[in-house]
Amino acid sequence: MKIMEGGDTLNITNVRVRKINLEGKMKAIVSVTFDDAFVVHDVKVVEGQNGLFVAMPSRKTPDGEFRDIAHPISAAAREIISVAVLSAYEEAIAS
């Protein structure tokens, strides 16, 4: 899958489902590799009120709030990453 931003492209070259949880709201932990050169770990598949969604890696701040430490800049990039991650998750639980 390709993410195009300002004429540049970024390819998702691998999505690896590292852990699956059948219980609870957090369903999986995933790693996403871009251009076989950069990987983002601890992307999560979460069961929300409106179905599954992808949560980016985050860190808890001193005031108890969670802030993303890696995230897509545009809505289009977020959608492409979400589709790739959710597809990999669906394949993993089906096998």
N, C-alpha and C positions, 0 to 999 in steps of 0.2 A: 504494500500500500504506500502511496506517495502523499506527502504533505507539500503543497506548493505555497510559498510565501514570497511575494515580490520578485518572481522570476526564478527563485531558488527552489530546489526540491530536496526533501528529506525523505528517505525511504525507511519504512519499518521493515527490517530484514529478519527479525525473529521476535516471537512472543512466546515466552516460556512460562507455563503455569507451574509454580514451584510448590504450592501447598493448596490443598482443597479442604475446606471445612464443610461438612454436611449439616452441622448444627450451628445455630447462631446467625447473626446478621452478616458477619464478615465471611464471605463464601470462598474467597481465594486470594492468594498473594502471587503476583505476576512480575516478571522482568520483561522489559521492552527494549529491544536493541535497534538502534538507528544506524543505517549505512555500515553495518558490520564494524562500527568504530566507537559507538557510545551506547552505554546501557543505563537504564533507569530501573533500579530495584524497588521493591516494596510498593508497587502499584496494587491497589486492592479492588476486588470485586465485592460490592456490598449490596445487600438486599434492602431496598428502601420502600417507602410507602407506595411508590409508583413502579416498582419492579427493580431490576438490577441496574446499578450504575457503577462507574469507574471512579475511584478516589485516588488522587495523586499522593505520593509520599508526603508525609507531614511531620511536624515536630511540635510538641507541646511547649507553649511559651510560659514564662514565669507566672503570668496571670491566669493560666489554665486554659487559654484559647489554643486551638490547633491551627497552624499555618502551613500551607504547602511549601515544601522546600524545592520542588521541581514541578513545573506545570507548563502546559501549552500556552502560547501567547494569544492565539486566535480561537474563535469558536469552531472554525473549520478544522484546525489542527486537533482540537479536543475531540471533535466528532470522529475523525479518522482513527485516532488512538483508541477511543471507546469502542468503535466497531471492531477493530483488530483484537483488542483484549477480550471483549465479550464473545467473539467468535472462537477464540482459542479456549476460553473457559467452557463454552458449550461443547466443543469437540472433546475436551478433557473429561468432562463428566459423562459423555456418551460412550466413552471407550472403557 
